[in-house]
Amino acid sequence: METKEGLNATAMRTYIFLIKTGKPVGPREVMRGAKLTSPSVAYRNLQKLIDMNLVQKDNFSNYIIKEKIAIKGYIWIGKNLIPQFIIFGLIFLAALIIEVGILVPHLLAKTSIEGSFWLLTIVTIISAGMFLTEGIKWKKNKPSI
């Protein structure tokens, strides 16, 4: 998977729509699916993607993805584009669940807990919160459709 520069927002929406569709589609379907203003805008963006060697046109004038590229700050999981921050946040959330799983028996048994473990738990809570918050911001900020 390689990275391509020069994709504007509408070309990116077109590209992501084609990946999520996973089958050959025409300019009108692209216009509707990628929420573009007209078929000519869809056609122009499809031509741009063909020029970048990301999309190919078949004999029936339908377009299909030729190559999936890496998009900075995002990870492809199947046909879904997920912000990296959400992945990091989920890792910290898993660590927090493990830490709470260790803390609860100690609290129930009323045994002492080292101060460094409390610090670790607080840092994990803050890290998970920060990464998940940023991930949600990135998810809202596109480039998905």
JOGI-V618444 format. One record per run of one state. SS is the DSSP state (helix for helix, strand for strand, loop for the rest). FROM is the first residue (numbers start at 1). TO is the last residue. Records with the same first field share a line. If there is no record, write none. Layout:
BEGIN
SS->FROM-TO, FROM-TO
END
This chain:
BEGIN
loop->1-2, 4-8, 22-24, 26-26, 34-38, 52-54, 58-62, 66-69, 71-73, 78-79, 109-114, 141-145
strand->3-3, 25-25, 55-57, 63-65, 70-70, 74-77, 80-83
helix->9-21, 27-33, 39-51, 84-108, 115-140
END
